[in-house]
Amino acid sequence: MCSAFRKKALAAQAPITVRCRCAPHQSLHKPRRLLRIIKNAPRAQALASTDTGVSTNTGRIGFNGMADSATICPYFGGCQPPDMALATSPQFVLQGVNTSYAVYDTQGHLVVGPIDDNTWYGVPPLPNNCDPAGPFLSDPRAFYDPNTRLFWTATLQVEATAFGVGVNCPNLLLYWIANINMKTGVMHVYNFDMTLGGTVNAGADYTQFGFSGSTIAFSGNMFDFTTGGFDFAEAQFADKATMQTGAPVTPVAFTNFSAGGVLLDTVQPVETETTPANDPGVQYLVNSFNGNGDPFGDDCFFTACQGFVTWAYSPATQTLGGTLVLSQSPNPTYLIPANADQPGCIQCVETIDARITGTPVYSVGGGQGLISFSLDTQATTEGRPSQVVYRHPLGSNPGHKFPRESSNSHCESLPEWLHLLRGRSGGLLWSIHAG
C-alpha cells in the first residue's frame, strides 16, 4: 500500500510536501538473452576502436564509441544530441546515446551492438502505425552495480503532441528500465507508466535514475500534455531484488514535490556506491532550487539561491521525508548562469540552469556518508573571474583543478580542495553529510 507522506520541517519552518500515489501494476517482458538481440539490430558498425595515445602510466585509455549515424540512430537520422550514458565494470563498457546502446570491452572492442532502443527494450509497435518513424525513446542513462555485477539502463518513451513527437498517437509516457547480466547475457526489462494509469495528464522529461541496496528509484519532470508547461516532479520507487529476478513489481509513486511553497524540479535519485555493510538502508534523492526560486525569496536569476533538499525513501514503510540542508561555512549560493564562452564563440555553450544535472553519488569516506554532486552557477564578481574554494573530506590533493567538462558529470571520488576558476559561468561541487 501507499503510505501517507511523513512531513518534516525545514530549518526555516517551511514545510516540505509531496503527494503520494499508488502506481498501477507494471508490465514487464520475459527475460531475454542480450547476445540474441543483436540478430534483430540494425546492421551498423561502431567507429573503429582505437587508443587515444594517453600514456599508460595514467591508467587511462580512450576509444571511439558509436558514430553519429542515421543507421545507428534512425529516428532523427542521427544521434545528435547524444545525451551520452556511460557505465563501466572491470570487463565491460556500456554506452548509450540517443537512440541506441552498445557494449565494448575495456580496450574498446565492440562486444554487442549498436542496438537501437526499440530493439534493446523490446518496445511494441505503436497503434495503427500512428508515427511512421516508430516509438520515440530518448535521454539514456546507464549504471553498473558492483555489488550485484549487473548493468542497468533507463530510457524515456514519450508520444505526445505537446512534446512534438508521435503527434498522431495517443498520449504515452513510459519509463523503460532494464538490468543486464553480462556473464549470462540475460536481460530483465520493465516499463513503468509515469501517467499512473492515466490519472496524470503529463509526461516526463529528463531521465533521472538511481539505486541503493534495496531500491530502484527513477524520477522525471512532468510536463502537461495539454499546455506543454511544467506541472511537477514525480518519483517512483521499486523493489530492487524483485527486479533483479525479473518478477512483477509494483512501484510506489510520489508527485508534486515542493519546499516552502516552492514547486521543485529535477529531484535526482542518488546512486549508492558502497559495500552492502555501508548501505544507508534508504534511497536518497537530492535537489537544488531552480527557476521557481528558493523558500527564502531568492529567484536564482538576480538573487542567488541557497540550500538543497535531501530526501530519504524508506522501503520498509514506503514513506518519503525531506530536509532542507544549508551548508556550513562558507555557505555557497548559486545563480542560473548565462551561457558560457569558448574560443571564437561568445555564449554558445549551453549551461542549462541551476538544477543538479548529473546523478548524485552516495559514498562512505572517513567514516561518514556523503552525497556528492555538482551544478552550474554564475561565478563572476563585478565582471571579474572569481575563485571559489571548497573543502571536501575525501582525499588529499591540494590545488586540483576541476575541469569545466566535468561540471555536469557524477563524481565518485573527489579531491580535498576544489579550486574553481571561472569566467562568465562556472561549475560548483558540493558534498552533503547524509544520515
N, C-alpha and C positions, 0 to 999 in steps of 0.2 A: 504494500500500500504506500501511497504517497503521504508522508507525514507532514504535519504542519511545520512551517518555517520557524526556526528559533531565532528571534531577534536579538541583536546585540547593539550596544550604543557606541557611537563614535566618541572620540575624545571631546569633540565639540558639541556633544549631546544631540547630534543629528542622527536620526535613525537610518539604518541600512535596511532596505526592504527588497524582497524578491517574491515573486508569485510561484507557488509550487503547483505543478500539474502532473497527472499521471499520463505517461505516454502509452499509446496502444502497443500491443504485442508486435514485435518487429519480425519481418520476414528475413530469411537467410537462404543462401544457396548451399547445396550439398558440397562437402569437401571435394576439392579438385586437385589435380596434380599440376603444379606450376609448369613443369617441363612439357606437359602436353598442350598447354595453352598456346605455345608458340606455333603450333600447327595451323592455327586459325589467324595468326597475327599477320599484319602487312609484311610483304616481302621487302623489308628495308634493312639496311645495314647502318650501324653507327659509324661515326668517323673512326678512322684507324686510331688505335690506342697507342700513344707514344709518350715517352718520358718528356718532362719539360726541361730537363737538364739541371734541375735543382741538385745541389750537392747531396750525396748520400749521407754525409756526416750530419745533416739536419734531421734525418729520419723521415723525410717527407718525399712524396712522389706525386706527380700530377699527370693526368692524361685527359684526352678529349672524351667528352660524353656524347650524348645524342646530338645529331645535327639539326639545324633549323630546316626542316624538310616537310613538304606537303604530303609526302608518303608516310612519314613518321607521325605527323600531327595533321590529320586530314581535315578536321572540322573547319578551321580558318585558313587552310592552305599553308600552314607553317606553325612553328612553336613559339612565336613571339606574342606577348612577353612570356618567357619560360616559367617564371614563378617557381624556380627550381627547388625541389625537395631532395635531400641527401641523407642517407643513413649508412653507417659502416659497422661491420663486425670485423673480427680478426681475419676473416677469409673473404668477405664479400662487400661490395659497394652497391647500394640500391639508389638509383637516380630516378626522379620523377620530373616531368615538365608538363606544360600544357600542350598536348594531352596524351602522354604516353609514359610508360615505365620501362626501365632496362636494368639488368643486373650484370655487374662486372666482378672479376676477381680484383684483389687489391693491387695488382700490377696493371690493371686497365684492360684486360682481355674480356671481351664480351662473352657472358655466360648464357643469358636469356634475354630475348627481346631484340629491338624495341617492340613493345606490345601496347597497342592503343588502349585507352582507359576502358572503353566499352567491352573489349575482349578480356582485359585484366580482371574486371569485376563481374563479367557475365551479365551486363546490363541488357534487359529485354528491349525489343524494338518499341518505338513509340506507336500509340494507337493510330491506325489509319494513315501511317506514314506522314503524320502531321508536320514534321520537319524533315525534308528530304536529306538534310545533312546528318540526320541521326541524333541520338541523345547528346546533350551538351554537358560535359564534365570538365571541371577546371579547378585551379588552386590546389595542387597536390601537396601532401605532407608525407614524410617518411621518417621512421624511427626504428631503432634497434634496442631491444631489451636484453642486456647482458645476463640477467638472472634466468630468463626462460629461453634465451637464444632464439627468439622469434623476431622477425621484422614485422612492422606494422605500416600500413599505408591508409591515408584518408583523402577523399576527394568529394567535392560537392557536385551534385547534378541539379540543374535548375532549368525549368521550361516555363517561361512566363513573359507575357508581352511587356510588363514593366521592366524586365531585365534585358529586353531586346533579343532574346533567343527563344526559339520554339514558340513564336508569336501565334501560331495557329493551333497550338497544343493546349490541353487543359493545364492549369497551374500545377506545378510539381516542384517539390524540393526534397531531395533525398541526400542523406549523408552516407556515402559508401565507405565502409571500413573493412580491411582485410588483415589477417595475420598470416605470415608465411614461415614455414619451417624449411629452411634451405637444405637441411640434411635429407629430409624425406620428400621434399617438393610439394607437400600438402598445404593448400590454402583454405582458410575458412573465411567466407565473405558474408558480410551483413549489410543491410541498408536500413537506415533509420529515418522516419518521417518527421522532418522539422516542423511541419504544419500541425502535428499532433492530431492526425486523423481529420484534418480539415477545420479544426477549431481555431487555428491561427491563420489569418488571411495575409500571410507574409512568407517570404523565402529568405534563406540565409545567404550571406556573403562572407567571405574571408574565413577560410578553413582554419580552425584552431583545435588542437588535439594534444592530449597529454595522458599520463597514466601514473599510477602508484602500484604498490604490490598487489592491491586487491581491486582496483577500479580503473576502468577506461572512461575518460572524460572528453567530450567534444562540445564545442560551442560555435556560435555564429552571430553576426549582426543581422537582425531581421529587418528586411525592407518590405514595405507594403505592396501587395500585388496590385492594388488599385491605383495608388498615388505614386508609388515608387519611392516614397520618403522613408526615412529610418523610423522604425517603431520601437524596438527594444533589443536587448541582448538575450539570447537563450542558451542554456547549457543543459546537456543531458549526461547522465552517469549510468554505466552498465557494469555488471559483474565481470571482472577480467578473467577469472578462472573458467567461467562458463563459456566465454567467447573463445578462449584458447582451445577448447574441445570441440567447438562448432555446434554446441547445443543452442536451442532457442533461448533468447534473453529478453527481458522486459526492462527498459531503462526508466529512470526517474528524471523528470524534466523540471527545470526552473526557468521562469521568464521574468521580464520587467525588472532587471537589476537596477537599483538606484541607491544613492547615498546622500543623505541630507537633502532630499528632494531633487537631486541631480540625476538625470537619466544617464546610465552608463553604457558605453560600447566597448567592444573588444575585451571581454573578460577572459583572459588567457588561462586555460588549464596548464598546470605545471607538469613537466616531465621529471619523474623521480629517478635519480641516478644514485642509488645507494645499494648496499647489500641488504638482503631480507632482514637482517638483525637491526638495521638502522632505518627501516621503512617507518614513516611517521604514523601510519595507521589511518590516515585520512588522505583525501585527494585535495591538494591545494589548487587555488586559482588566484590570479592577481590582475589588477587593472590600474592604470593611471587615469587621470582626468583629461578630457579632450575638448571637443568642440562645444560641449554644454557647460564648461567651466567646472569649478570645484565648489564644495559646500561653504567656502569662506567668501564667496562673492567674486572670486577671480575668474576671468573669462578665458584664460590660456592664450588669448590673442594679443592683448595690450597689457594685461596684468598677469604676472606669472602665477601658474597654479602650483600647488604643493600637496604632498601626500600621495599615498597609494592605498588601495583597498585590497586586503588579502582575505580570501575565503577558504573555508575548510568544510568539505563534504564528508560526513560520516556515513560509511556504508552500513554500519550496524543499525543506525537509527534513521537513515535516509533523510537527514536534516542538513541544512546548509547555514553556516554562520559567517558573518563578515565583520572585519575590524579595520578601522582606519589606522594606517601606520604613518606616523610623521618621523622623519629622520632625526637623528641626534644632532651633533654638531660637526660640520656645518649642516644646516637644513637646506638641501638643494631644492631649487624651484626650476620650473621648466615652462617654455613657451612654444607654441606651434611655430615651427621655423619657416622662413622663406626658402624657396628652392636654392640649392647650393650651386656654386660656380665650379667650372672645370676649365682647363686651358682652352682658350678660344671660344668659350661659350659661357655667357653670363646667365645665371639662374636657370640652367637647363637640366640640373639633376634633381629629380623629384625627391623631396624629403617627407612626403605624406603629411603627417600631423603628429600629435603628441601621444598617440597610442603606443602600447608595447607591441611591436610588430613581430618579434621573434618569440619562439617558445621559451618561457622561463624554465629554469632548471633548479630542482631541489637537490642539494648535496650536503654531506656532513664533512666539515673540516674543523680541526681544532676542538672537536668535541661538541660542536653546536651545529644545528641545522640552519641552512641558509637557502633562500630563494634568490637566484641571480637572474638579472635581465637587463636590457638596455632599451633606450628610446632616443629619438632625435629631438633636439631642442635648439632654439635660437641661442647662440653663445657669443654675443658681442657686447661690448661695453663702450658706449659713446662712439660707436663706429669702429672701434679698435678690436682686434682679436683678443679674446680673453682666455686665460688659462684656468682650468678647473682641476683641482686635485682632490681625490677621494681615497680613503683608506679602506682596504678590504682585508679581512683577517686571514685569507688563504694565500699561501705562497710568500715569496720574498724576492722581488725583482724591482728595486727602485729604478725609476727612470724609464720603465717600459712604456712605449708609445702605443696607444690603442688605435689601430688603423681605421680610417674612415669607412673602408669597405666592411668592417666588422660591426658597425654600429647597429645593424638590424639583425645580426645573427645571434643564435643562442650559444652561450659560452659555458663550458663545463669545468674549466679551471681558470682562475683569474689571478692577475698579479696583485701584489700588496699595494702598490701605488699606481694609480692611473693618471697619467698626465695627458690632458686633452687640450690640444692647441687648435683652435678653430678660427676660421674667418667668419663668413656670413652665418653659417649653421654648424652645428656640431652634434656629436652623439655622447650621451652620458650613460654610465653604467652604475647600477645600484645593487646592493645585496640587502635583503631583509632578514632579520632573525626570525625564524619560524618556530612556532610552538605556542 
